[in-house]
Amino acid sequence: MWLFGETMPHVPVARSARAQVVREQPPTGRRTGKPVWYAPVAVIGDVTCAAVPVYLAFALAGGTHAVAYAMVAGAAWLLVRGARDRYGERRLGERDNIGPAVQDWLVLIGLLAVVRAVTGEESPFLLALTALVPCAPTSAAVRNLIHRHLVARRRDGRAVRRALVIGEANAVDGLVSHLAKRTDHEFVVVGVCPIGDEDPHTLAPVATRIGRQAPPHPSADSAPVLDAARRLHADVVLVVPGPYLSGTRLRRLSWALHGEECPLVVVPGLTEVAGRRVGVLSVAGLTMLAVAPPLRRGV
C-alpha cells in the first residue's frame, strides 16, 4: 500500500495504444454510460436462477404447489438482491466475485425460514434448501458475463467517464500512469490541471493550471477548472489533494464544481486496498478514512 504524491514512487506512463488517456473530443451523440439492458438482464437472470431450480425440484418430487414455490423463491431472491443494491447502475457490470452472491443467499435462506415459521408452511425443508443452492453460483455467472461485456466496451473506449485530473505534477503522473495500466475501469483521462508551473510527464494534455498559493478570490481556481471541464466534456473531476490543495481551498472548488453539476472524486492515494476495508469518519470537521486490516488466513 502506498500513497500518490511524495510517498509514491514515480511510475513512467505506459505509452501503449490501449492506455486510458485520450486527446480528441468525443463524437457527437456518443454514449458513455452503461447499456440500459444490464439491469433487466440481471433481474431476469436472478429470477430464473431461483425460480427454475425450485420448480423442477418440487415438480419432480410430485409436489402440487411447484409453481407457487417457484414464484415465492424468485420474488424473495429478487427482493434480497434489490434491497442490497445489486441492481444499482454504479455496481452493474463492475468486477464482482461470488462472495456477495453467497452473502445474499444466506440472507435469502434466513428470510424464507422466517416466512416458513410465520405461515406454518410444511414443504420439505431439505428439498427447498437443495433447490436454492444454484442461486448464488448462477447469479454470479450472469454478473460475470455482464462484466465481460462491460470490459470489452471499455477497451473500445465506450462506457467510460471522461476525467480531468487536478493535482501537483508528480501526483498527477502517479495517478494517470496508474489508471493507464488497466482498461477495465470507468475512468479515461482527457486532460490534467497541474498545480504550479511544473509540467507532468503524462500523455494527457495540460488543459489548464492553477497556482500553488490559494487565490484571494475562489473564482481564480474554479473558473479555469470549470472552463477546462467544459472544453473537454469531462464527466468527472479527479483531485489528488496535497499541501497546496486541501481544506478550505478544496472545499470551495468542490462548491463550484457541484454548482455546475460536475461530479468530484477525491483520490486519497491508497492503492491495493479493497473498498470494503475503507470507512469514512468525520472528526472535528475533518474527513478521515479508516482502513481496516486485511483478513488473515490460517490459524
Summary of the structure (lengths in Angstrom):
residues: 299
radius of gyration: 24.3
end to end distance: 24.1
largest distance: 79.5
contacts: 874
relative contact order: 0.14
helix: 44%
strand: 13%
